């Protein structure tokens, strides 16, 4: 399973995954090949082509929306391990389409785009319909035995928490909004840690296969988030509670607003887990907490 790897997507997570896999190969003297699948229309102008450090990375062009299952399967069949980093932006149904093509190709090991919450615990019919598709992917993987799989659950990507339009942390207005309750918590993991921990899981001995692996950079309550922001920026933040009823009402008024859907779904208990229960804590792998991330990326 360790002779060839294909990373699907070159966004924030995809590029971090490429760097971590590339560095692991260099640091451990490995000899596996690395491929990256990019949008056909961007070949030559994509992030990997323009990056001088990745000259020996194989760049493959494809269109996840327009190309057929057979076309994608033919590409995937050339690799032992496929790591999907395409995210939800590829469109509805794309994660299922990719998974079906991976299975049709007979790929030995698959890491699907599941870098998020505990979808099993949240269940179907949540405020975020894309989460149901994540459960469809899990069903496809679990009902077969030919392709081995690993799901890496990371919680919210740390950078998303700081998006002004998401509204939980508004640095411009010095406000912290709590989702549901001030004692409700979020599990957060940076893109760099998602990548590094996924690579650590891939090369772990004994092998980890056909299971969900929980990782985390930090797990913090909304009270702790507000406290940390005040300490970090040395100023008071206004604290505003968005009750579940408030979020439900807002979504009813604006049902197409995806950020409202995310605000509501992140009140669910399935978005958080203790650091002590994570792969990185058990293996003593350091990760970046919320304060460290903000210090590196904002200050």
Beta strands, then each sheet from edge to edge (+ up, - down):
strand 1: 4-8
strand 2: 33-39
strand 3: 58-62
strand 4: 81-84
strand 5: 109-111
strand 6: 148-153
strand 7: 156-157
strand 8: 169-170
strand 9: 175-179
strand 10: 185-189
strand 11: 211-214
strand 12: 218-221
strand 13: 238-242
sheet 1: 3+ 2+ 1+ 4+ 5+ 6+ 11+
sheet 2: 7+ 10+ 12-
sheet 3: 8+ 9- 13-
end
